[in-house]
């Protein structure tokens, strides 16, 4: 993720996708926490306040990790349901 520029569009997309994780998923609560942290960081940026880049990068990485795990979980449930 070192080569990815973290901008407003990326943050908006990530926050929107974290919000869509099914409430039935274990990961929904975790996604909510990361989403809240990202919202606070985005608000700070918009207000012209300094943001720790390490915090932003860590939360973005965690957000994408949660999305990946939740997607795998959803695929496994669908696969088991079909069988």
Secondary structure by P-SEA (a helix, b strand, c coil): cccccccaaaaaaaaaaaaaccccccaaaaaaaaaaaaaaaaaaaaacccccaaaaaaaaaaaaaaaaaaaaaaaaaaaaaac
